[in-house]
């Protein structure tokens, strides 16, 4: 797997080059077992905001239709709790079974075994390639730094 590197001040991360990315900091990649099934997970940036994951639950049944922007579940971390949204068009294939044994995989290995859920379908229409996501990260971090600076004044 080839990675793109991103570094800004104290934050650095690697992002798989061939994955798709959402503007809401999820990644999407075809499953190695079935290219029509896509795995979805949090990017390293999202896991940093959430902290270690404690629990993940989904409200969509297996085979249920999902569309981008639809709330499909929730995660709870040590730092925050958050809703989980679909970034795919298709049929929900389920939660990553490995998370039941170790939810921390989402943070420790986000791009391989720490995926959240799977969907048989296709990524949202405005998903980004790896380079597009790195550009979004640069813009996001600069905006956060600018807001932080303005709050200090």
C-alpha positions in Angstrom: 0.0 0.0 0.0 1.3 3.4 -1.0 0.9 6.3 1.4 0.7 10.1 1.1 2.2 12.0 4.0 0.7 15.1 5.7 2.5 17.2 8.3 1.5 20.5 9.9 3.0 21.7 13.2 2.3 18.9 15.7 0.0 16.8 13.5 1.3 14.4 11.0 -0.4 11.4 9.3 -0.2 9.0 6.5 -3.1 8.4 4.2 -3.4 5.5 1.7 -3.0 7.0 -1.7 -5.6 4.8 -3.5 -8.4 5.2 -1.0 -11.4 7.6 -1.4 -12.1 10.2 1.3 -15.0 12.2 2.4 -14.9 15.8 3.5 -16.2 14.6 6.9 -13.0 12.6 7.5 -14.0 9.0 6.6 -12.1 6.8 4.2 -13.6 4.3 1.7 -11.8 1.4 0.1 -13.0 -1.8 -1.8 -12.8 -4.9 0.4 -10.0 -7.3 -0.6 -12.6 -10.1 -0.6 -15.2 -8.5 -2.8 -14.6 -5.3 -4.8 -18.3 -4.4 -4.8 -18.2 -4.2 -1.0 -16.5 -1.1 0.3 -15.1 -0.7 3.8 -15.4 2.6 5.6 -13.4 3.9 8.5 -12.3 7.1 10.2 -9.2 8.9 8.9 -6.3 9.4 11.3 -7.4 13.0 11.7 -10.9 11.9 12.9 -9.4 9.3 15.3 -7.3 12.0 16.8 -10.3 14.1 17.5 -12.3 11.1 18.9 -9.5 9.5 20.9 -9.6 5.8 21.7 -12.8 4.2 20.7 -14.8 2.4 23.4 -17.9 1.4 21.5 -19.6 1.4 18.1 -23.2 0.7 17.3 -25.3 0.9 14.1 -29.0 1.4 13.7 -29.2 0.0 10.1 -29.9 -3.7 9.6 -27.8 -5.8 7.3 -29.0 -5.2 3.7 -30.7 -1.9 4.7 -30.4 0.9 2.2 -28.0 3.8 3.0 -27.3 7.1 1.4 -24.6 9.7 2.0 -25.3 12.0 4.9 -27.7 9.6 6.6 -27.0 8.9 10.3 -26.4 5.2 10.6 -24.9 4.7 14.1 -22.8 6.1 16.8 -19.4 5.8 18.4 -18.2 6.6 21.8 -14.5 7.4 22.6 -12.6 8.5 25.6 -12.6 12.1 24.3 -16.0 12.4 22.6 -19.1 10.6 21.4 -20.2 11.1 17.8 -22.8 10.1 15.3 -21.6 7.9 12.4 -22.8 8.9 8.9 -23.0 7.0 5.7 -20.6 8.2 3.0 -21.8 5.5 0.6 -24.8 4.7 -1.7 -25.9 1.1 -1.3 -26.8 -1.7 1.1 -25.3 -1.8 4.6 -23.2 -5.0 5.0 -22.5 -4.6 8.7 -20.1 -3.5 11.4 -16.5 -4.7 11.4 -16.7 -7.8 13.6 -13.1 -7.2 14.9 -14.3 -4.2 16.8 -16.3 -6.3 19.2 -13.1 -7.8 20.5 -11.0 -4.6 20.3 -12.6 -1.2 19.5 -9.2 0.4 19.8 -8.3 -1.0 16.3 -10.0 2.1 14.9 -7.2 4.3 16.2 -4.3 1.9 16.2 -4.8 0.5 12.7 -7.4 2.8 11.0 -6.6 1.9 7.4 -6.4 -1.9 7.5 -8.2 -3.8 10.3 -9.8 -0.9 12.1 -12.5 -0.1 9.6 -16.0 0.7 11.0 -18.6 -0.6 8.5 -19.1 -2.1 5.1 -21.5 -1.2 2.2 -22.2 -2.9 -1.0 -22.4 0.0 -3.4 -20.4 3.1 -4.3 -18.8 6.1 -2.6 -20.5 9.4 -2.3 -20.3 11.5 -5.5 -18.1 14.2 -4.1 -15.5 11.9 -2.5 -11.9 12.9 -2.8 -8.8 11.0 -4.0 -5.8 10.9 -1.7 -4.2 14.2 -3.0 -7.6 16.0 -2.7 -7.9 14.8 0.9 -4.4 16.0 1.8 -5.3 19.5 0.4 -8.5 19.4 2.4 -6.5 18.6 5.5 -4.2 21.5 4.9 -7.2 23.8 4.6 -8.9 22.4 7.7 -5.8 22.7 9.9 -5.1 26.2 8.7 -8.7 27.2 9.5 -8.5 25.6 12.9 -5.3 27.4 13.7 -6.7 30.7 12.5 -9.8 30.3 14.7 -7.6 29.4 17.7 -5.4 32.4 17.1 -8.5 34.7 16.8 -9.9 33.3 20.1 -6.6 34.2 21.9 -6.8 37.8 20.8 
